[in-house]
Amino acid sequence: MIVSDTLPRNSARPALVALGAIVVSWLAEIAAQVGTFGPGGELSLWGVQTAVAQSAVVVAGLVLGLALVGRLDLLARAVTLLFLLGAVLNLALWTLVREAPGLFATEARVAAVRGVSHLLQVALLVWLLRGPWRQWLRAGLVMAVVFLGTKEVALRWFPVDALYVFPDAEWDEAYTPVDVEALYAAQDRLMGEQVAALTPQVPGVPEVFALALGGTAEQSVFLTEVDSVSAILDVQFGSGGRTLRLANSHDHPMRYPLANRANLARALAEIGRRQGPEDVAFLFLASHGREDSFALDFPEAGTRDLMATEFAAMLEASGIGPAVIVVSACHSGSFIDDIAAPDRLIITAARGDRTSFGCRDGAEWTEFGRSFFDLGLRSEPDPRKAFPLAAQDVARKEAADGLTQSLPQISEGAEIGAVLDRLLAAR
């Protein structure tokens, strides 16, 4: 056909160059992580999927913005330059994390660094639209608003997990169904054995009664955290003989009693019966979460999620006294209003409208779990002082990965401080 002879021979070249720039930005992320953590990892399929989704959202924003200002002819050039600039900025941020970690020590500093990065990207887009002054100003304002809005959507809904990860466990291709009848038949025995093994409370001596709960069966990190957190609490507070453990685990379904609502209510009640007025209950719950909802997820066992109001009612019914409650899950800050009390210290992995990170099968810790327990509480037994150490570490890691800040939260009741001070003095 004659039509084909009239088309520019190189009409596809700008699009291919733009696609190449997107791929280069992904490779820069991988190279930066290899430079920071060293070789030995592998590509994460989930990381690749989220990177593709995030890039698609950014490109869609560019299409919308350029269409609004009538400059779609700049699309390929804008994609190319923006993603190449992103690659350079990403490498620079990872280098700063490695060489100047103090720069990311506070949320304000993280926000400032992120703001500079966004400002440079907006400046690039505005420069591309150069033309008559008023027209340029109007078009630049539209592009800035659309781009920043798109970037927020991309970071919030498609947070890029590490493209380059270190596998902590081999994937087991063989799926073994759980014997649900045997699982439920064992619950009374499993709970009874733990309760019977609890060390009695010594009147007048401040002690810690602990509960560690992992809520999601399909990701081993939550079971691992149950064990790791229990061990740290034992080292810091001697709580090993006064610790109850609940966990949903497909790989080890009968290691501990199920993390379901019935077992949680019973565990809280058993602690409440034994806790003296000078004692502290340390409750740790880790899983996935949504606003006002904490995942107790074991599909084969038919478990149902825990709502914030339900947890509050369980705490009240249990008779538990002074308590430190750590909820590690996305949107866990939404629990604070329901469970806060004068004699409670509440710590959450994220603000009520934010996600937390690091929930991966085979991982040793979630990001918040590592920061608060393995870094913070292991070196500083006072949870009030361990929290800012953890919050700074979380902010640093999220800034390095270009993630929307999870913003861990803390709520201290008026009466819990004196109880914690007596407990820490007795150590």
Summary of the structure (lengths in Angstrom):
residues: 427
radius of gyration: 25.4
end to end distance: 87.7
largest distance: 96.5
contacts: 1439
relative contact order: 0.10
helix: 58%
strand: 11%
